[in-house]
Amino acid sequence: MDIFSKIAAGEIPSYKVAENDEFYAFLDINPLVKGHTLVIPRREVDYFFDMEDDELARYQQFAKRVAIAIKKAFPCKKVAQVVLGLEVAHAHIHLIPMQSEADADFRKEKLKLTEEEFKEIAAKIQGAFA
């Protein structure tokens, strides 16, 4: 079981923002901006495009609902969707609230947030998702 599967199963703590039977969304612990969220399938699949078409469609629909909640919780111009990452062999979507494209620059220094800040951010997105 990979680290993201352990997070979705509750074996590793996370700041959950949304979930259903197939997908799980939680705050990135090294966020670019407040509200930076990861959305994963519960099923272990390494490559985004290895997913079946119907599963990929449901994944995108779930991510869209999370993005709408992020935009409500953290008013921004758009919520970026970025699919990248080789460090964890588990498909994942980054959802990043943006005021400018610089907000989605993965080369910039990550935010250092307290546990309380993470909890507040997660609660705001959860409330907007409900």
N, C-alpha and C positions, 0 to 999 in steps of 0.2 A: 504494500500500500504506500503510495507516494505522500508527500507532505500535504498537498492540497486535499487529497482524499481523507487524510487524518483530520484536517481542519473541518471539512464538511461533516465528518462523522462525530465531531465533538471531542475527539481524542487530543487535539491540540487547541488551546483557546484561540478565539478570534473575536473580532468586533463585527458580528453578523448584522447585515442590513436587510436581507430578504432571503427567502428560500422557498422551494417547493420540492416535490418528489424527485425532480430531475436536475435541478440547478441550485446553486448556492452563491450568494453574494456577500462579500465581507470587505472591510476596509484594508487597503494596502498599508502594511506597517512601515513602509518607507515612502510616504506619499509625496507627490509633486506639489499638490495643493490640498487644502481641506476638502474632503468629500471624495478623494481618489479611491475608487472601489474596484475590486476584482470580481469577476463573474466567472464561475467555473461550472462545467457539467459534473454531476456526482459520479458518473461513469468515468473510469480512467481511460482517457484517450489523449495521446500526446499531441497530435497535429490537428489543428482546427479543421482543416479540409479533409480529414479522414472520417469526419462525422457523416452519417447518412443525411440525405437532403431534408427529410422530415424532422430529424433531431436538430439539425442546424437551424431550421426555420423556428422551431420552438425555443432554441437557445437565443436566437436574435430577438424573438418576441419577449422573452423574459428579460433580457438585457435592456430592451427598450423601456419596459416598465420601470426598471431600476434607474435608468437614465432620466426618465421623467421625474421620478422621486428625488433624485439628486438635484435636478434643476429647480424643483420647488423648494428644497431644503437650503440650497446654496445658489441663489439667483446668479446667473451667468449668461453669457451670450450663447454658448452652446456647450454640450457635453461631448467631448471627444471620445471616440471609440478607437482603441489601439489594440491590435493583435500582434504581439511580439513576445519575445522571451524564450531563451534557450536554457535558462538556469533551472527551470522546473519542467519536467517532462509530463505536463498535464495542460491541456488546452485552457487558455484563460484570456478573457477580455479585460482590458483596462478601461474604465469609464472615468474621465477626468473633466471636472467642471473648468471651463475656459473663459477668461476675459480676452485672452490673446493666444496665438499659437505658441508663444513662449511657455505657456502653462503646461504644455504637453511635451516639453523638451526633457528627455530622460537623462541628458548629460548634466543638467543643473543639480545643485545641491538639494537634497531631500529635506523635507520639514522634520523637525524634532518635536513631537507632540507628547504630552503627558497622557497617562492612562485616563485621567478625567476628561481631557479633550477628546480622545478617541471615543469614549463612552458617549459624550454629548453629541459628537458628529454622527455616530451610529444611530442614536436615538432620534435625531432629526430626520435622517433618511428613512428609518423604519416608520416613523409617524407619517411621512409623506407617501410611503409605499402602501400603507394600509388602505 
